[in-house]
Amino acid sequence: MKLLRTVLMLILIASPLLHVRGALAQVPPHPPGSICFTHQFWCWASPPGKAGTPCSCPTPYGWVRGQLG
């Protein structure tokens, strides 16, 4: 019974951690349109453009679409 109570307490404590979508990266100060934001990360825009314009960030698995901000 004590083991069950301990397991339930660990699940209760750990459950909020399981729902975290991912850490948000700290974005440095930048002029508008110089950073491409994706759902999970950001990269420097090359070339920069108007904020809100579609863009892409390179990854080892290919390009990920985002939006300039």
Distance bins in CASP14 RR format, pairs under 12 A and 6 or more apart:
PFRMAT RR
TARGET T0000
AUTHOR 0000-0000-0000
RMODE 2
METHOD distances of the structure
MODEL  1
1 7 0 0 0 0 0 1 0 0 0 0 0
1 8 0 0 0 0 0 1 0 0 0 0 0
2 8 0 0 0 0 0 1 0 0 0 0 0
2 9 0 0 0 0 0 1 0 0 0 0 0
3 9 0 0 0 0 0 1 0 0 0 0 0
3 10 0 0 0 0 0 1 0 0 0 0 0
4 10 0 0 0 0 0 1 0 0 0 0 0
4 11 0 0 0 0 0 1 0 0 0 0 0
5 11 0 0 0 0 0 1 0 0 0 0 0
5 12 0 0 0 0 0 1 0 0 0 0 0
6 12 0 0 0 0 0 1 0 0 0 0 0
6 13 0 0 0 0 0 1 0 0 0 0 0
7 13 0 0 0 0 0 1 0 0 0 0 0
7 14 0 0 0 0 0 1 0 0 0 0 0
8 14 0 0 0 0 0 1 0 0 0 0 0
8 15 0 0 0 0 0 1 0 0 0 0 0
9 15 0 0 0 0 0 1 0 0 0 0 0
10 17 0 0 0 0 0 1 0 0 0 0 0
10 18 0 0 0 0 0 1 0 0 0 0 0
11 17 0 0 0 0 0 1 0 0 0 0 0
11 18 0 0 0 0 1 0 0 0 0 0 0
12 18 0 0 0 0 0 1 0 0 0 0 0
14 20 0 0 0 0 0 1 0 0 0 0 0
17 23 0 0 0 0 0 1 0 0 0 0 0
21 39 0 0 0 0 1 0 0 0 0 0 0
21 40 0 0 0 0 1 0 0 0 0 0 0
22 39 0 0 0 0 0 1 0 0 0 0 0
22 40 1 0 0 1 0 0 0 0 0 0 0
22 41 0 0 0 0 1 0 0 0 0 0 0
23 40 0 0 0 0 1 0 0 0 0 0 0
23 41 0 0 0 0 1 0 0 0 0 0 0
24 37 0 0 0 0 0 1 0 0 0 0 0
24 38 0 0 0 0 0 1 0 0 0 0 0
24 39 0 0 0 0 0 1 0 0 0 0 0
24 40 0 0 0 0 1 0 0 0 0 0 0
24 41 0 0 0 0 1 0 0 0 0 0 0
24 42 0 0 0 0 1 0 0 0 0 0 0
25 35 0 0 0 0 0 1 0 0 0 0 0
25 37 0 0 0 0 1 0 0 0 0 0 0
25 38 0 0 0 0 0 1 0 0 0 0 0
25 39 0 0 0 0 0 1 0 0 0 0 0
25 40 0 0 0 0 1 0 0 0 0 0 0
25 41 1 0 1 0 0 0 0 0 0 0 0
25 42 1 0 0 1 0 0 0 0 0 0 0
25 43 0 0 0 0 0 1 0 0 0 0 0
25 57 0 0 0 0 0 1 0 0 0 0 0
26 35 0 0 0 0 0 1 0 0 0 0 0
26 41 0 0 0 0 0 1 0 0 0 0 0
26 42 0 0 0 0 1 0 0 0 0 0 0
27 33 0 0 0 0 0 1 0 0 0 0 0
27 34 0 0 0 0 0 1 0 0 0 0 0
27 35 1 0 0 1 0 0 0 0 0 0 0
27 36 0 0 0 0 0 1 0 0 0 0 0
27 37 0 0 0 0 1 0 0 0 0 0 0
27 41 0 0 0 0 0 1 0 0 0 0 0
27 42 1 0 0 1 0 0 0 0 0 0 0
27 43 0 0 0 0 0 1 0 0 0 0 0
27 44 0 0 0 0 0 1 0 0 0 0 0
27 69 0 0 0 0 1 0 0 0 0 0 0
28 34 0 0 0 0 1 0 0 0 0 0 0
28 35 0 0 0 0 1 0 0 0 0 0 0
28 42 0 0 0 0 1 0 0 0 0 0 0
28 43 0 0 0 0 0 1 0 0 0 0 0
28 44 0 0 0 0 1 0 0 0 0 0 0
29 35 0 0 0 0 0 1 0 0 0 0 0
30 36 0 0 0 0 0 1 0 0 0 0 0
30 37 0 0 0 0 0 1 0 0 0 0 0
30 42 0 0 0 0 1 0 0 0 0 0 0
30 43 0 0 0 0 0 1 0 0 0 0 0
30 44 0 0 0 0 1 0 0 0 0 0 0
30 45 0 0 0 0 1 0 0 0 0 0 0
30 48 0 0 0 0 1 0 0 0 0 0 0
30 49 0 0 0 0 0 1 0 0 0 0 0
30 51 0 0 0 0 0 1 0 0 0 0 0
30 68 0 0 0 0 0 1 0 0 0 0 0
30 69 0 0 0 0 1 0 0 0 0 0 0
31 44 0 0 0 0 0 1 0 0 0 0 0
31 45 0 0 0 0 1 0 0 0 0 0 0
31 48 1 0 0 1 0 0 0 0 0 0 0
31 49 0 0 0 0 1 0 0 0 0 0 0
31 50 0 0 0 0 0 1 0 0 0 0 0
31 51 0 0 0 0 1 0 0 0 0 0 0
31 68 0 0 0 0 0 1 0 0 0 0 0
31 69 0 0 0 0 1 0 0 0 0 0 0
32 45 0 0 0 0 0 1 0 0 0 0 0
32 48 0 0 0 0 1 0 0 0 0 0 0
32 49 0 0 0 0 1 0 0 0 0 0 0
32 50 0 0 0 0 1 0 0 0 0 0 0
32 51 1 0 1 0 0 0 0 0 0 0 0
32 52 0 0 0 0 1 0 0 0 0 0 0
32 53 0 0 0 0 0 1 0 0 0 0 0
32 67 0 0 0 0 0 1 0 0 0 0 0
32 68 1 0 0 1 0 0 0 0 0 0 0
32 69 1 0 1 0 0 0 0 0 0 0 0
33 42 0 0 0 0 0 1 0 0 0 0 0
33 44 0 0 0 0 0 1 0 0 0 0 0
33 45 1 0 1 0 0 0 0 0 0 0 0
33 46 0 0 0 0 0 1 0 0 0 0 0
33 47 0 0 0 0 1 0 0 0 0 0 0
33 48 1 0 1 0 0 0 0 0 0 0 0
33 49 1 0 1 0 0 0 0 0 0 0 0
33 50 1 0 0 1 0 0 0 0 0 0 0
33 51 1 0 1 0 0 0 0 0 0 0 0
33 52 1 0 0 1 0 0 0 0 0 0 0
33 53 1 0 0 1 0 0 0 0 0 0 0
33 54 0 0 0 0 0 1 0 0 0 0 0
33 55 0 0 0 0 1 0 0 0 0 0 0
33 66 0 0 0 0 0 1 0 0 0 0 0
33 67 0 0 0 0 1 0 0 0 0 0 0
33 68 1 0 1 0 0 0 0 0 0 0 0
33 69 1 0 1 0 0 0 0 0 0 0 0
34 42 0 0 0 0 0 1 0 0 0 0 0
34 43 0 0 0 0 0 1 0 0 0 0 0
34 44 1 0 0 1 0 0 0 0 0 0 0
34 45 1 0 1 0 0 0 0 0 0 0 0
34 46 0 0 0 0 1 0 0 0 0 0 0
34 47 0 0 0 0 1 0 0 0 0 0 0
34 48 1 0 1 0 0 0 0 0 0 0 0
34 49 1 0 0 1 0 0 0 0 0 0 0
34 50 0 0 0 0 0 1 0 0 0 0 0
34 51 0 0 0 0 1 0 0 0 0 0 0
34 53 0 0 0 0 0 1 0 0 0 0 0
34 55 0 0 0 0 0 1 0 0 0 0 0
34 68 1 0 0 1 0 0 0 0 0 0 0
34 69 1 0 0 1 0 0 0 0 0 0 0
35 41 0 0 0 0 0 1 0 0 0 0 0
35 42 1 0 1 0 0 0 0 0 0 0 0
35 43 1 0 0 1 0 0 0 0 0 0 0
35 44 1 0 0 1 0 0 0 0 0 0 0
35 45 1 0 1 0 0 0 0 0 0 0 0
35 46 0 0 0 0 0 1 0 0 0 0 0
35 48 0 0 0 0 1 0 0 0 0 0 0
35 49 0 0 0 0 0 1 0 0 0 0 0
35 51 0 0 0 0 1 0 0 0 0 0 0
35 52 0 0 0 0 0 1 0 0 0 0 0
35 53 0 0 0 0 0 1 0 0 0 0 0
35 55 0 0 0 0 1 0 0 0 0 0 0
35 57 0 0 0 0 1 0 0 0 0 0 0
35 66 0 0 0 0 0 1 0 0 0 0 0
35 67 0 0 0 0 1 0 0 0 0 0 0
35 68 1 0 0 1 0 0 0 0 0 0 0
35 69 1 0 1 0 0 0 0 0 0 0 0
36 42 1 0 0 1 0 0 0 0 0 0 0
36 43 1 0 1 0 0 0 0 0 0 0 0
36 44 1 0 0 1 0 0 0 0 0 0 0
36 45 1 0 1 0 0 0 0 0 0 0 0
36 46 0 0 0 0 1 0 0 0 0 0 0
36 47 0 0 0 0 0 1 0 0 0 0 0
36 48 0 0 0 0 1 0 0 0 0 0 0
36 49 0 0 0 0 1 0 0 0 0 0 0
36 51 0 0 0 0 0 1 0 0 0 0 0
36 52 0 0 0 0 1 0 0 0 0 0 0
36 53 0 0 0 0 1 0 0 0 0 0 0
36 54 0 0 0 0 1 0 0 0 0 0 0
36 55 1 1 0 0 0 0 0 0 0 0 0
36 56 1 0 0 1 0 0 0 0 0 0 0
36 57 1 0 1 0 0 0 0 0 0 0 0
36 58 0 0 0 0 1 0 0 0 0 0 0
36 59 0 0 0 0 0 1 0 0 0 0 0
36 63 0 0 0 0 0 1 0 0 0 0 0
36 64 0 0 0 0 1 0 0 0 0 0 0
36 65 0 0 0 0 1 0 0 0 0 0 0
36 66 1 0 1 0 0 0 0 0 0 0 0
36 67 1 0 0 1 0 0 0 0 0 0 0
36 68 1 0 1 0 0 0 0 0 0 0 0
36 69 1 0 0 1 0 0 0 0 0 0 0
37 43 0 0 0 0 1 0 0 0 0 0 0
37 44 0 0 0 0 0 1 0 0 0 0 0
37 45 0 0 0 0 1 0 0 0 0 0 0
37 51 0 0 0 0 1 0 0 0 0 0 0
37 52 0 0 0 0 1 0 0 0 0 0 0
37 53 0 0 0 0 0 1 0 0 0 0 0
37 54 0 0 0 0 0 1 0 0 0 0 0
37 55 0 0 0 0 1 0 0 0 0 0 0
37 56 0 0 0 0 0 1 0 0 0 0 0
37 57 0 0 0 0 1 0 0 0 0 0 0
37 64 0 0 0 0 0 1 0 0 0 0 0
37 65 0 0 0 0 0 1 0 0 0 0 0
37 66 1 0 1 0 0 0 0 0 0 0 0
37 67 1 0 1 0 0 0 0 0 0 0 0
37 68 1 0 0 1 0 0 0 0 0 0 0
37 69 1 0 1 0 0 0 0 0 0 0 0
38 45 0 0 0 0 0 1 0 0 0 0 0
38 54 0 0 0 0 0 1 0 0 0 0 0
38 55 0 0 0 0 1 0 0 0 0 0 0
38 56 0 0 0 0 1 0 0 0 0 0 0
38 57 1 0 1 0 0 0 0 0 0 0 0
38 58 0 0 0 0 0 1 0 0 0 0 0
38 59 0 0 0 0 1 0 0 0 0 0 0
38 62 0 0 0 0 0 1 0 0 0 0 0
38 63 0 0 0 0 1 0 0 0 0 0 0
38 64 1 0 1 0 0 0 0 0 0 0 0
38 65 1 0 0 1 0 0 0 0 0 0 0
38 66 1 0 1 0 0 0 0 0 0 0 0
38 67 0 0 0 0 1 0 0 0 0 0 0
38 68 0 0 0 0 0 1 0 0 0 0 0
38 69 0 0 0 0 0 1 0 0 0 0 0
39 57 0 0 0 0 0 1 0 0 0 0 0
39 64 1 0 0 1 0 0 0 0 0 0 0
39 65 0 0 0 0 1 0 0 0 0 0 0
39 66 1 0 0 1 0 0 0 0 0 0 0
39 67 0 0 0 0 0 1 0 0 0 0 0
40 57 0 0 0 0 1 0 0 0 0 0 0
40 59 0 0 0 0 1 0 0 0 0 0 0
40 64 1 0 0 1 0 0 0 0 0 0 0
40 65 0 0 0 0 0 1 0 0 0 0 0
40 66 0 0 0 0 0 1 0 0 0 0 0
41 57 1 0 0 1 0 0 0 0 0 0 0
41 58 0 0 0 0 0 1 0 0 0 0 0
41 59 0 0 0 0 1 0 0 0 0 0 0
41 64 1 0 0 1 0 0 0 0 0 0 0
41 66 0 0 0 0 1 0 0 0 0 0 0
42 55 0 0 0 0 0 1 0 0 0 0 0
42 56 0 0 0 0 0 1 0 0 0 0 0
42 57 1 0 0 1 0 0 0 0 0 0 0
42 64 0 0 0 0 0 1 0 0 0 0 0
42 66 0 0 0 0 1 0 0 0 0 0 0
42 67 0 0 0 0 0 1 0 0 0 0 0
42 68 0 0 0 0 0 1 0 0 0 0 0
42 69 0 0 0 0 1 0 0 0 0 0 0
43 55 0 0 0 0 1 0 0 0 0 0 0
43 56 0 0 0 0 1 0 0 0 0 0 0
43 57 1 1 0 0 0 0 0 0 0 0 0
43 58 1 0 0 1 0 0 0 0 0 0 0
43 59 0 0 0 0 1 0 0 0 0 0 0
43 63 0 0 0 0 0 1 0 0 0 0 0
43 64 0 0 0 0 1 0 0 0 0 0 0
43 65 0 0 0 0 0 1 0 0 0 0 0
43 66 0 0 0 0 1 0 0 0 0 0 0
43 67 0 0 0 0 0 1 0 0 0 0 0
43 68 0 0 0 0 0 1 0 0 0 0 0
43 69 0 0 0 0 0 1 0 0 0 0 0
44 55 0 0 0 0 0 1 0 0 0 0 0
44 57 0 0 0 0 1 0 0 0 0 0 0
44 58 0 0 0 0 0 1 0 0 0 0 0
44 68 0 0 0 0 0 1 0 0 0 0 0
44 69 0 0 0 0 0 1 0 0 0 0 0
45 51 0 0 0 0 1 0 0 0 0 0 0
45 52 0 0 0 0 0 1 0 0 0 0 0
45 53 0 0 0 0 1 0 0 0 0 0 0
45 54 0 0 0 0 0 1 0 0 0 0 0
45 55 1 0 1 0 0 0 0 0 0 0 0
45 56 0 0 0 0 1 0 0 0 0 0 0
45 57 0 0 0 0 1 0 0 0 0 0 0
45 58 0 0 0 0 0 1 0 0 0 0 0
45 66 0 0 0 0 1 0 0 0 0 0 0
45 67 0 0 0 0 0 1 0 0 0 0 0
45 68 1 0 1 0 0 0 0 0 0 0 0
45 69 0 0 0 0 1 0 0 0 0 0 0
46 55 0 0 0 0 1 0 0 0 0 0 0
46 56 0 0 0 0 1 0 0 0 0 0 0
46 57 0 0 0 0 1 0 0 0 0 0 0
46 58 0 0 0 0 1 0 0 0 0 0 0
46 68 0 0 0 0 0 1 0 0 0 0 0
47 53 0 0 0 0 0 1 0 0 0 0 0
47 55 0 0 0 0 1 0 0 0 0 0 0
47 68 0 0 0 0 0 1 0 0 0 0 0
48 55 0 0 0 0 1 0 0 0 0 0 0
48 68 1 0 0 1 0 0 0 0 0 0 0
48 69 0 0 0 0 1 0 0 0 0 0 0
49 55 0 0 0 0 1 0 0 0 0 0 0
49 67 0 0 0 0 0 1 0 0 0 0 0
49 68 1 0 1 0 0 0 0 0 0 0 0
49 69 0 0 0 0 1 0 0 0 0 0 0
50 67 0 0 0 0 0 1 0 0 0 0 0
50 68 1 0 0 1 0 0 0 0 0 0 0
50 69 0 0 0 0 1 0 0 0 0 0 0
51 67 0 0 0 0 1 0 0 0 0 0 0
51 68 1 0 1 0 0 0 0 0 0 0 0
51 69 1 0 1 0 0 0 0 0 0 0 0
52 66 0 0 0 0 1 0 0 0 0 0 0
52 67 1 0 1 0 0 0 0 0 0 0 0
52 68 1 0 1 0 0 0 0 0 0 0 0
52 69 1 0 0 1 0 0 0 0 0 0 0
53 65 0 0 0 0 0 1 0 0 0 0 0
53 66 0 0 0 0 1 0 0 0 0 0 0
53 67 1 0 0 1 0 0 0 0 0 0 0
53 68 1 0 1 0 0 0 0 0 0 0 0
53 69 0 0 0 0 1 0 0 0 0 0 0
54 63 0 0 0 0 0 1 0 0 0 0 0
54 64 0 0 0 0 0 1 0 0 0 0 0
54 65 1 0 0 1 0 0 0 0 0 0 0
54 66 1 0 0 1 0 0 0 0 0 0 0
54 67 1 0 0 1 0 0 0 0 0 0 0
54 68 1 0 0 1 0 0 0 0 0 0 0
54 69 0 0 0 0 0 1 0 0 0 0 0
55 63 0 0 0 0 1 0 0 0 0 0 0
55 64 0 0 0 0 1 0 0 0 0 0 0
55 65 1 0 0 1 0 0 0 0 0 0 0
55 66 1 0 1 0 0 0 0 0 0 0 0
55 67 1 0 0 1 0 0 0 0 0 0 0
55 68 1 0 1 0 0 0 0 0 0 0 0
55 69 0 0 0 0 1 0 0 0 0 0 0
56 62 0 0 0 0 1 0 0 0 0 0 0
56 63 1 0 1 0 0 0 0 0 0 0 0
56 64 1 0 0 1 0 0 0 0 0 0 0
56 65 1 0 1 0 0 0 0 0 0 0 0
56 66 1 0 0 1 0 0 0 0 0 0 0
56 67 0 0 0 0 0 1 0 0 0 0 0
56 68 0 0 0 0 0 1 0 0 0 0 0
57 63 1 0 0 1 0 0 0 0 0 0 0
57 64 1 0 1 0 0 0 0 0 0 0 0
57 65 0 0 0 0 1 0 0 0 0 0 0
57 66 1 0 0 1 0 0 0 0 0 0 0
57 67 0 0 0 0 0 1 0 0 0 0 0
57 68 0 0 0 0 0 1 0 0 0 0 0
58 64 0 0 0 0 1 0 0 0 0 0 0
58 65 0 0 0 0 0 1 0 0 0 0 0
58 66 0 0 0 0 0 1 0 0 0 0 0
59 65 0 0 0 0 0 1 0 0 0 0 0
59 66 0 0 0 0 0 1 0 0 0 0 0
END
